């Protein structure tokens, strides 16, 4: 939502990675007959050292990924339980610990199936409502390119006008660096996605090589359903946020007119609720009792700076954590409470299911690939299981601690993990 067109590289990289996985990796890994990536590496290169290096790489990528999931869990719990973001992360750590440590691979597999159903419903149902509300089209994929209800202006055209007038980069053209940077970033995400340990390990659980290929194909279908919805959700969330803070967004009037900015005392309930989490903050810098939301950084264009100065604006007064945009979207659009609850459940399902899969990969890497195969081949099955559970618990604590001060927003942290993988 914040990155605009440039955010598409995440979708291309993640989706492309599953194509690589389905065509080039999954069937052959399953055919080789090993059950973890370090096992495959060790046997393929006839080296325990190579297996140990694979374990270290797996742990680094997986723990980084879990940090992103814990960040998302903290955001969701903080809003819907009315607690701080830090407390939300602690609650998430406890829940993940309970069903990951005591559930095992079979338990986690079944919970992830159920969680995907919740996730896809939570993501698509609000998207249908919001797309219909803004563009008259029930499908967000079509609504993204459609015209706003009651106007002749397309959603993306109006969004571009608004964000550039307020000093931000144009939504449909903003990219993180050069074309070469975009290409390298996308390829890195593709390769990283194909190498994610908690995804690869799923293909070792099917009985036949043919099943590994078909399961990867079905995964692509369900991933495409989610990812083709994402661009529309992002653009509509961005538009709704600006329209809430500035009434001229919807009317087409002067964005810098005094009466266009939202009166602080009349800010909607959803803003006040998110303020309690610390993930959204308002500061009346010019003392006019209204909220000015714009780009006051040096990167803003000269025209927007001049307009802001002429209007008496003294700096951006609304700080919004990028991780809350999609979760807050149904509230911003004034959708029914059951839809808001649904997206909360979906956000938690996505984060918790992924975290559980990652923790299982971490557990098997430490207990089997490192301790059993390298350090102590004589270890009993009981002690191996104990080592796995201890390593899983340690990973939860470490990821939760780092999730309190993550290296970036949730999607960015996840992308970092993909690059490492």
N, C-alpha and C positions, 0 to 999 in steps of 0.2 A: 504493500500500500504506500509506503514512504518512498520506495525506490522507483516506482513507475515502470516504464518500459524496461529499464535495466534489470529489474527483478525477474524478468522472464528467463534470464540465464540459469536461475535456480531450477525452474521447471524443466528447461531443456536438458540441463545436466543430470538432474535426478531421473527423468524419464529415460534419457539416452542410456544411462547406466544400467537400467533394467533390461534394455534391449541387448546390450553387451552381455549381461549376465545370462539372459535366456539363450542367446545364440552361441556364445563362445566359452562360457564358464560352467554353468550349472550342470549340463548333461555329462560333461567330461569329469568334473569333480565327483559326481555321483558314481560314474563308471569306475573310477579309480578305487572306490571302496573305503575311503577314509571318512571320518566323521567330524573333523575340525580342520581349519585352515593350517594351523601349525603342524598337525599330523601329516597333511598332504605335502607341505613344504619340506618337512624333515625326511620323508620317504622318497620324495621326488629327487632331492639332491643328496640323499644318503648322508645326512649331516644333522647331528643333534644341535650343533651351533646355529645352523640355519633355522631350525625349529625354535630355538630360544629367541632369536632375533624376531621371528614371526610372532611369538608370544608378546614381546615388548611392543611391537607395532600395533598388535591387536588391542592391548591394554591401553595404549596411548589414544588410539582412535576412539575406542569404546567409551572410555571415561570422559573424553571431551564431548562426545555425543550425549552422554547421560547428563552432563552439566546443562546442555541446552534443554533437555527434557525437564530437568528440575526447575529451570528458570520458568518454563511454561506452566508447570504445575503450581509454582508459587503465585504466578499471576492469576490463574483461575481460582485457586482456593482463597486468595486474599480478597478477591472481589465478592465471591458468592458465599463466603463464610464470615465476611465482615471483619477480617483480621489483617494484620500487616503482611507485606510480601514475605518477610523473613519467616513469620509464623506459618504462612502457607507452604513454604518450602519444607519446614520441619514436619508438617502434617503429611505432605507428599512422601517424604522419606519413610515415615512410619508405615504408610499404606503399601508402598512398593516393597519394603522389607518383609511385610507379612505374607504377601502372596507370591513374591519371587523366591524368598528363602525357603518357604514351606511348600510351595507348589510344584516345583520341578518342571521339566520340559513339557510333559503332557499337559499339566495344569495350565502352564503359560500359553501353550498352543491353543487350547480351547477358549481361554479368556481373550486371546487376541482376535479370534474369529468374531466373538460377540462384540468386542470393542470396535472392530472395524465397522460392523453394522451400525453401531451407535454413532461412530465418527462420520460416516458418509451421510447418514440422515441429518446429523447435526450441522453439517457443512452445507448440504444442498437445500434443505427445507427453508432456512432463513434466506438463502440466496434467491430462491424462487419468489418469496414474498417481496424482497427488496427490489429485485429486478422489475417485477410487476408494478410496484409502487412508483418507481422512478421513470421507467421507460414504457410501461404498458406491455412488455414482453415477459412471459413467464420464465423463459430460459435465460439465465445470465450470460450464456455464451453469445446469444443473439442481442440481448440487452446492452452488452458492452459496446456494440457498434450502433445501437439504436438512438433515437431522438428522445429527449426529455419530454415527459407528458406535458401537453399544453404549450409546447414551443416547437420551433423548426430547427433548433440547435441540437446537435448530437451530444451525448453525455461526455465523450472524450474531448470534443471541441470546447465545451463550456468549462470542463475541468482544466484544460490547458490555459484558457483565458484567465481563470481565477488564480491558479497557482503562480503563473508568470506575473500577473498584476500585483501579487502579494510578495514577489521577490524570490519565489522558489523556482527551481528548474522546470522546464516544460515536461509535463507528465509523460507524454507519448514519445519523447525523444531522449530523456535523461538516461545516461549510461555511465557505469563506473569505469571511466578511463577510455582508452582507445579501442578500436575494433579488434586489434590484436589482443588486448587485455581481455575483452569479452570472450574471444575465441578460446584463449588459454584457460580462462576461468571455467568456461563451460566444459572443456575437455577434462580438466582436473576433476570437476564434479562428477562427470560421467565415469571416469576410471575409479574414483573414490567410491561411488555408489556401488559399482560392480564388485568392489572389494570389501564391502561392509560385512564384518564377521557374523553379526546376528541375522543377516539376510541369507548369506551363503549357507549357514548351518541348517536352515530350513530345508534345503534341497537334499541334505543327507538323511532326512527323516522319512522320505518317500521310498516305497519298496523297489521301484524300477527306474531305469534311466529315462524311459519314455515319460514317466510321471514327472520327473524333474523338469523336463522341457515344457510339458503342458501346464504345470503349475506356474512356471515363470510367465507363460503366455497369459494365463488368467490373471496373474498379478498385474500385468501391464494393462489389461482391460479395466480393472478396478482403480488402478493408479490414474489412468487417463480420465476416468469419470471425475475424480477429485481435482486433478490438475487443470483440466479444461474449464472448471468452474472458478478456479482461483483468480485469474485475471479480472473477471467481472466483479467478484466479491471485493477485491482490492480497490478497484477504481470507484465502486459505489460507496465503499466505506470512507474513502478519501473525500468524495463529494459531500457525503452526508455530514462529515465532521465540519467541513468548512461552512456548509449551509446552516448548521446549528449555531455556529459562532458569529456568522455574518449573514444577515437576512438578504443582502444584495446579491448573494450567490444565486439564489433561486429566482429573484425578480429581475436580475440583469442590470441593477442600478450601480451606483458608485460605491465601490467597496470601502472607500476611505471616508464616506459620509459619517458624521457623528452618530446619527440615529441607526446606522446599519449594524454597528457592533452590538453584541449581546450585552444587556445590562447584567452586571454581576449578581445582583440580588434575584434576578429572574432565571439564572442558569438552571438547566433541567436537573432533575433528581439524579440521573445517571452520572452526571459530572461530580456531584457532591459525594456520591458513593465511591467513585474511583479516587477522589481526593483523599478519602480515609485510608486508602491502601498505600499512598505515597507515590503511585505510578502516574498520577495526573496532578498538576499543581497550577494555581492561578495567583498572580501577583499584580496588583493594580499599580503599575509604575508611574502613570501620569495622574493618578488620583481622580479620574473622571467617572469612576463607578462602572465602566464598561470593559469588555474583554477584547483586546486587540491580538489577533493571531496572525503573524506574518514572519517572514524571514528577515531578521535584523542582523544577520551575520555579514561579514565583509564580502561574501560570495553573492549577495543580493545585487540585482541590477540597479543601475543608477536611477532609473525612472521610479522604481518602487521606493527607493530611499528618499527621493525628493517628495513624493506624495505623502509618505509617512511623516516626514518632518513638517510639511505644510499642514497636515491634519493634527499635529500636536502629539503624535505618538512618540513614546519615549523608550520603546523596546518591546519585543515580544512578551506577552503577558501570560501565555498558556503553554505549559510544557506537558507533552503527551508522550509517554513511553511507547515506542513502536510496537511492543508486544501486546498491547491492549486493544489495538485498533479493530481487529477482526472479532474479538470477544465482545467488545462494546458495540459493534455494528448494529445488532438487533435492537439494543436499547436506544441508540441514536435515532434509528428509524421508527421508534415507538411501536415496535411489534409486540404481540401478546406475550404475557409472562411465560407461557409454556414454550414458546419458541426460544426465549432467552435462556430458559432452563435447559433446553435441548442442546443449544450450542455450548453451554457450560459443560454438560456431560460429554459432549463430543471432544472438546478440548482436553478434558481430563483423560478420556479414553485413549486419545492419540498419544499423549505424553506418557501415560502409565504403561500402556502396552509396549511401546518402544523401549522404555526404560527396562522393563522386565526382560525383554529379549536380549538386550545388551548385557544385562547382569548375568544372564545364563551363559552367554558367550565368554564373559570374563571369568566366571566360575570354572567352566570346563578348561579354559586356557591355563589357569593357574594350577588347578588340582590335577588335571590329567596330563596336559602337554608339558608343564614345567616340573611339577613335583613328581608325578608318576613316571614320566618318560626320561627325565634328566637328573633330578636331584636324588630321588629315592624310589627306584623301581620296585622295591620290596614292600612298599606301603600297602596296608590292607584296604579293602574297598570301603570299610567303615571310616577309616581315617581320611581316605581320599575324599569321601563325601563331606566330612567335617571341614577339611581344608577348603573345599569349594564353597561351603556356606559362609565360612569366616571371610574368605576373599570377597564374596558377594556383599557381605555386611560392610566390610572396609570400603569397598567401591561406592556404596550408597552414601556412607558418611563423607567420603572425600568429595564426591560429586555434589552433594548437598551443600557442603561448606563452600566449594568454589562457585556454586550456583547463587550464593548470597552476593557475590561480587563477580558476575560473569564477564568474560572478555568482550562481550557485545550483546546485541539483541538475540533472541532465541534462534531465529533462522540463520543469523550470521554465525553463531556458535556451532550450529549443526553443520553449516557449510564448511567451517574450519575442520570439523571431524571428518567430513567427506574428503577434503583435500589431503589430510594426513593418511587416511585409509588408502 
